[in-house]
Amino acid sequence: MSVDKETIKGWLASGETLRERDLSGCDLRELDLTGRDLEGSDLRGALFCRATLSQCRFRGSEIDGASFELAVLQGADLAGVRGTGTRFAHAFLERALLDDAQLPGADFEGAGLQGARLTGAHLVGARMRMADLSHADLTRADLERVDLGNAILSGVVLEGTRLVAADLSAADLTRARLIEVEASGANFMSAMFEDAELSRCDLTDADLRGAGLTAAGLPTCVVIGAQFEKPGTPSE
């Protein structure tokens, strides 16, 4: 049986810790938990919708099926959290830490992840369409089959990142840094690469039509089978 909301409010009022608590299935919607420590807690199925969670510490917590939709997680520490089907749609995660987070299939659609750190994060199959990841650090992150369509990735760091079969169609990669990225079969159709750096990337069978890139302009990248012509333009 989950802890009721009034009990949680009582803990907050008395200054009791939320660290390593069993809060699975709890309703924490719209609560102000700014700066609270929930490290190691069981948060499976918990509801944090519209909650204020800035500077909260969730490090190593179980968040399977939890919902953080529209929550404010500015500067929150979610390093090493684990969960499938976790929802962060339209949440605000500016400068949040998600290093080594294990969140396959998570929903980050429309989320604000400006300046967030996701080094080594496992986000296979996640939905990040229209998310703002400007200046985020995705070094060594696994983004296989992730939907980043129309996402803002300006100034993002993608070094040693896996983008196999990912969808980055119409994404903004202005001034992005792509170093040793594995992006075979990825869709970059109509993506923007103005002033971006691409070096030693595997773009085998990638779709780069309409992205303003040419094979000649990617001398250190593997481009076997990649498509470069613009949509509607016949291959030469």
Secondary structure, 3 states (H helix, E strand, C coil): CCCCHHHHHHHHHHCCCCCCCECCCCECCCCECCCCECCCCECCCCECCCCECCCCECCCCECCCCECCCCECCCCECCCCECCCCECCCCECCCCECCCCECCCCECCCCECCCCECCCCECCCCECCCCECCCCECCCCECCCCECCCCECCCCEEECCECCCCECCCCECCCCEEECCECCCCECCCCECCCCEEECCECCCCECCCCCCCCCCCCCCECCCCECCCCCCCCC
